[in-house]
Amino acid sequence: MISGIQRRLFHAAAELLKKTPAEQRWLSRQLQDPFVKSAQQQNYRCRSAFKLLEIDEKHGILQKGFSVLDCGAAPGAWSQVAVNRVNATGSGLAGRVLCPNGTLLCKFWDGANTGLLQKRLIKLFGDVKILKPSASRKESSEIYFLAKRFIRD
């Protein structure tokens, strides 16, 4: 019997024949990606769940009872992780934004304004780090700011 994952991989391989070269490279990379496979097996909406899981494991930003605001929650893997880590019913999501001593995790694409954003965060938070989780592809310019201990004016 063919599993759901095998069926999706077969369908994706068949679709590969109809794609442009750039689309073929992207699809081929997706089919080889261990985080994509793990996301399917663990019922996460996409591979980005592992980025948040890794950051949380290392920095402990999601704890029971915390409020979480996920801005730009599509396709929703971060929301899935947050609901599981913070409040299994999901009723604690959102709440207050940037409470004193709060934490901000912000995805950005490294570029000309990176330093400016970092300087602003340093003025507002007691601890600011730049992170690149292992689930983030090496060739991607995506990086994350982890800003802890928000200081209210």
C-alpha positions in Angstrom: 0.0 0.0 0.0 1.3 3.5 -0.9 1.6 6.0 1.9 0.3 9.6 1.6 3.9 10.9 1.6 4.9 8.5 -1.2 1.8 9.5 -3.2 2.6 13.2 -2.8 6.2 12.6 -3.9 5.1 10.6 -6.9 2.7 13.4 -7.9 5.4 16.0 -7.4 7.8 14.0 -9.5 5.2 13.7 -12.3 4.6 17.5 -12.1 8.3 18.1 -12.4 8.2 17.3 -16.1 5.8 20.2 -16.7 7.9 22.9 -14.9 10.4 25.5 -16.0 14.1 24.8 -15.1 13.9 27.1 -12.1 10.7 25.5 -10.9 12.2 22.0 -11.4 15.3 23.0 -9.3 13.0 24.3 -6.5 10.8 21.2 -6.6 13.8 18.9 -6.7 15.2 20.7 -3.6 11.9 20.4 -1.8 11.7 16.7 -2.5 15.2 16.2 -1.1 14.8 18.5 1.9 14.8 16.6 5.3 12.9 19.4 7.0 10.1 19.2 4.4 9.9 15.5 4.9 9.8 15.9 8.7 7.1 18.5 8.5 4.9 16.2 6.5 5.5 13.3 8.9 4.9 15.4 12.0 1.8 17.2 10.4 3.3 20.7 10.4 2.1 22.9 7.6 5.7 23.7 6.4 9.4 23.4 7.2 9.5 26.7 9.0 8.1 25.0 12.2 11.6 23.6 12.7 13.1 27.1 12.7 10.9 28.2 15.6 11.3 24.8 17.4 15.1 25.2 17.3 15.0 28.8 18.5 12.7 27.9 21.3 14.9 24.9 22.3 18.0 27.1 22.5 16.4 30.3 24.0 13.2 29.2 25.8 11.0 31.9 24.4 7.7 29.9 24.4 6.4 28.9 27.8 3.0 27.8 29.1 0.8 30.9 29.9 2.8 33.3 27.6 0.9 35.4 25.0 2.0 35.1 21.4 1.2 37.3 18.5 2.1 35.7 15.1 2.1 38.5 12.6 1.8 37.1 9.0 0.7 33.7 10.1 0.6 32.0 6.6 0.9 29.1 6.1 0.7 28.8 9.9 3.5 26.4 11.1 4.7 28.9 13.7 1.1 29.2 15.0 1.0 25.4 15.3 4.2 25.4 17.3 3.1 28.3 19.5 -0.2 26.7 20.3 1.5 23.5 21.3 4.2 25.1 23.4 2.2 28.0 25.0 -1.4 26.8 25.4 -2.7 23.5 24.0 -6.2 25.0 23.4 -4.8 28.0 21.6 -6.8 30.5 23.7 -3.7 32.3 24.9 -2.6 33.5 21.5 -2.3 37.3 20.9 -3.1 39.0 24.1 -0.9 41.9 25.0 1.8 43.1 22.6 5.4 43.8 24.0 4.8 43.7 27.7 7.7 44.9 29.9 10.4 42.3 29.9 8.7 40.7 26.8 10.4 38.9 23.9 10.3 39.6 20.1 11.3 37.1 17.5 11.5 38.8 14.1 12.4 37.2 10.7 14.1 39.5 8.3 16.2 39.4 5.1 19.7 40.6 5.6 20.3 43.8 3.6 21.1 47.5 3.8 18.8 48.2 6.7 19.8 45.3 9.0 22.2 47.5 11.1 19.5 50.2 11.5 16.9 47.7 12.7 19.5 46.1 15.1 20.3 49.6 16.6 16.6 50.3 17.2 16.1 46.9 18.8 19.2 47.4 21.1 17.6 50.7 22.4 14.3 48.9 23.2 15.5 45.5 24.5 18.0 44.4 27.1 19.4 41.5 24.9 19.4 41.3 21.1 20.8 38.4 19.1 21.0 37.5 15.4 20.1 33.8 14.7 20.1 31.5 11.7 18.4 28.2 12.5 19.7 25.1 10.9 16.3 24.6 9.2 17.0 27.9 7.3 18.7 27.2 4.0 22.3 28.4 3.9 21.8 30.2 0.6 18.8 32.1 2.0 19.4 35.6 3.3 16.7 35.1 6.0 17.9 35.7 9.5 16.1 36.2 12.8 16.4 38.9 15.5 15.7 37.5 19.0 15.2 40.5 21.2 14.5 39.8 24.9 13.7 41.9 28.0 11.6 44.7 26.4 12.2 48.0 28.1 9.0 50.2 28.2 9.7 53.9 28.0 
